[in-house]
Amino acid sequence: MTQTPPETLLRQLFDRAVEVADPMQSLARFLPPKPAGRVVVIGAGKASARMAEAVEAEWGPCEGLVITRYGYARPCQGIEIVEAAHPVPDQAGVVATQRMLTMLEGLGEGDFVLALISGGASALLVAPLGDITLAEKQAVNAALLASGAPIQQMNMVRKHLSCVKGGQLAAAAYPAQMLALMISDVPGDDMAMIGSGPTVGDASIVTDARAILARWDISVPAAVNAALMAGSQVIAPGDRQLSQVVNQIYAAPTQSLDAAEALAQMAGLRVVRLGNDLEGEARIVADTHAALALSEQAKMRAGDPPLLMLSGGELTVTRRGDGIGGPNAEYCLALALALNGAANIWALACDTDGVDGADEVAGAIVHPGTLVRAKAAGVDPAASLASNDAHRFFKAVGGQVVTGPTLTNVNDFRALLIYPPQ
């Protein structure tokens, strides 16, 4: 296996990381026996339809409603799957969210709700606060995505502009029993931040949300300001309305990185973990990783085993141009520039949900000839980086990784594969 071409090996490692997070492979052992009374299954996120499919594989047909991204639906026996927009919400999400809340009305102590939450739920669960319109919610969401703000800060703002996030979905089901099973896609696996925490209490207040908007210089419509001034409806931790809820993360980035590391070690690689929950500007992190890779390679001698540097987390992009790209592709483009064609270094960075930013591309692969291919293709890597146009760049040089919907979401996967220098 050590003779596997570097690009093939990197793709095998990424595929393994995705495989162990597939709900059909991982969810069943966290399910209790199906309760005898009324059972309602709800959920939202890019992995939620696959999670629902896994539930019915164990429990049989269930009553319920799950909202997932367009193209991510799965066949279910009883649970209705609704598709809506991500990362900017749409009217389909609004209608489906209201139907979900209506479904929870009138449930009693003898009823049981299973909530399936994964990354993407922040955009797919849509219930704007007060007089905020969908268009205004969309504008704020788009501005947050373009700002470069960390995901925790984006989700905090989203909670305070919603009637369903920050514990409010769980409160709508009270006094029914609820088990919320989650796939983590946030650095640190903070349950309150996964999908903006629809089943988890939140101690933040509206002034925190206003401070974030000010910090990232985001202008908001008057209705949004009015709603924030009036106060949000997030449910505080320990509130009685959350007393019937059990929240549990059953799949997380660390497990996927562990699986990739084990496969790499079987292939004879030496593995170094740079962190499971990295955050920061994609191009800055890439510069740091390039310098580290070059430094480590300089210490290697002929015959040394290849070195694999793995990392997870969620990087961000501050939108400066009008190109097409996401944080993984931008990381790869900045990495290629920083490596400047260095021999014997390859890298892959992909989002485990198969979508890097808003494009249907998981990420990209960098190899020693990336910049040479760019010159032959007539694309300028520096100009592409300046305009946030990494996806077009890697399409031109043949470096895109396209998986289609992976039906899971455990955040970003980055791997640098370093061989001894020539």
C-alpha positions, 0 to 999 in steps of 0.5 A: 500500500506504501506504493500507492500514488500520493493523490490516490492515498490522500483520497483514500484517507479522506474517503475513510474519514467520511465513511466512519461518519456515515449515519448508516454505519454509526447511528444504530448503536446510539438508538434506544429500543423504540418507545411504545407510545407515540414517536415523532422524528424531527431533524435538520441538517445536511446529514439529517435525511441519512440519519432518518434513513438509519433510524427507520432501518432500526425502528421501522416506519416512523412519523416525522419530518426532516429538513435537508439540503437540496439533493440530499434527500434519502428514501424513508418509509414514514418520515417525510423528507423536505429539501430546502436551501443551504447555506442561505435559507429559502421559503421552503425552509420557512414552510417546513420549519413551521410544519415541524413546529406544528407537529410538536404542538400538543405532545404530552409526557408520554410521547417521545421525540427523536431529534436528528441534528447535523451541520446545515441546520442553521440555514435549514431551520428557518423561523425569523424572529418578530417582523424579520422577513425571509429576505432580511434573514437571507441578507444577514446570513449572506453577510455573516458568511462573507465576513470571515466570522468564526462559525460560533459567532455566526451561529450566536447571531442566528440564534437571536434572530430565530424562533427555533434555534437556541433551545427553542425547538426542544421547548416546542416539544415540552413536556414530551421526552426528547433525545437529540442525536447530533453529528458535530461539525463545529470546532470543540464539539460544542452542542450549543453551536451544532446547527445553532443548538435548536435543542440546547440551551444558550446563556448568551444575550442579545447584546452579544449578538449585536457586538458580533455584528459590530465587530464584523462591520455587518449592517442589518435592516431596521427590522433586525435591529428592532428584533434585537432591541426587543430581545430574543427568545433563546432558552437558558440552560437549566430552563424547565422547558429543557428538562425532558431533553437528552442531547448526545453527539454520536459522531464527531471530527475526531473519530474521522481523523482517528480513522484516517490516521489508522489507515495512514499508519497501516500504509507505513506513514508517520502521522502528526496531528496539527489539531482536530478543531483548527479555526482561522482565515484559510489563507493564513492557516495555509501559509503556516502549514506550508512553512511547517511542511517545508521545515519538516521535509528539510529534516527528512533523509532518504529512506525516512517514512513519508510524513502525514500532517492531519488536521480538522476544524473549520476555517473561514474566508473573508470575501474580498472578490467575486470568485467561486470558492470555499475555505478548503479550496482557498486553503489549497490555493494559498498552500500551493502558492506558499509551497511554490512547487516544492517537490514531494509535497502533496495536500488535500483539503475537503469538506466532509459534507461534499460541499465547500462553500456554496459550490458542489465541490468538496475541495481540492488536491495540491501537488508539486506541479499545481503551479506549472499546470496553472501556467499551462492553463493560463490561470493566475494563482495569485489573482485567483486567490485575491478574488476568492476564485479557488474553485475555478482555479482548481477546475482549470488545473484538474485539482478539484475533488468532487464527491457528490452528497456524502450524507454526513458532515464532520467538518473539514479534513486536511492532509499534507503528505510529505516525502523526503526531499529529492 
